Amino acid sequence: MGLLKKFTATTLATVMVMSLAACGGTTDSATNNEGGDDATKTYKVATDTTFAPFDFQDETGKMVGIDIDLINAIAEDQGFQVEINSLGFDAAVQALEAGQADGVIAGMSITPQRQERYDFSEPYFDSGVVMGVKDDNEEIKKYEDLAGKKVAVKTSTEGQAFAESIKDKYGFTTVVFEDSSSMYLDVKSGNSVACFEDYPVLAYNIANNIGLKIVTEKEKGSSYGFAVKKDQNQELLTMFNEGLKNLKENGKYDEIVDKYTK
């Protein structure tokens, strides 16, 4: 009987140790590196759906673009993982505010209003707003020509903000869309006579035959930045800035931008 009790106690002790070890696994936000004991943190990054050349799907359905390649390259440079979720701009920002995303990279302009709610990285791209019209439209060439007309804009963008800031002066109304593709189609169909869009985005799509043309000079615009929720994920923001600096120094940044803009 003494041997049986000793065996039973030893067995129970072994089971308890194994159970405690099982409870000490990695968290949901980290995955183990192969061949090592360290954990690689995985961050959830939200992005837009159609904002070429920054965020868009290629012919295979894969998300590509300057934003996508940039965040992946920075993650590799800084030794962390990213889970990219293509949600649309408004939904991406909502996910960030709800704590469902750690950061947003979606051609997001750094503005004083947004800086009150989010912390931004160093700028990674300088943009500006232009006006586009249907490629055979010879009537709309300047803002004065928009009087009494409808103009298409994409929600929550710098293009929308600029259009709203001048519409009373030039006497036009705005029609708001959730994505760039729908905005372009509205102009092509003739429902709106023009649209306002960030220069690199509109220029890229025009080069890919969307049937529009640019008729104004680029307005001075804000720069794009990577955003995290105010006072949260500062380690991610620091790594983004450090990675961006490294990519600019080693030429990888220019390689990414040139891939989509030249």
Sequence and secondary structure as in RCSB ss.txt:
>XXXX:A:sequence
MGLLKKFTATTLATVMVMSLAACGGTTDSATNNEGGDDATKTYKVATDTTFAPFDFQDETGKMVGIDIDLINAIA
EDQGFQVEINSLGFDAAVQALEAGQADGVIAGMSITPQRQERYDFSEPYFDSGVVMGVKDDNEEIKKYEDLAGKK
VAVKTSTEGQAFAESIKDKYGFTTVVFEDSSSMYLDVKSGNSVACFEDYPVLAYNIANNIGLKIVTEKEKGSSYG
FAVKKDQNQELLTMFNEGLKNLKENGKYDEIVDKYTK
>XXXX:A:secstr
 HHHHHHHHHHHHHHHHHHHHHTT   TTEEE TTSS EEEEEEEEE SSBTTTBEE TTS EESHHHHHHHHHH
HHHT EEEEEE  HHHHHHHHHTTS SEE SS B  HHHHTTEEE S  EEEEEEEEEETT  S  SGGGGTT E
EEEETTSHHHHHHHHHHHHHT EEEEESSHHHHHHHHHHTSSSEEEEEHHHHHHHHHTT SEEE S  EEEEEE 
 EEETTS HHHHHHHHHHHHHHHHHTHHHHHHHHHH 
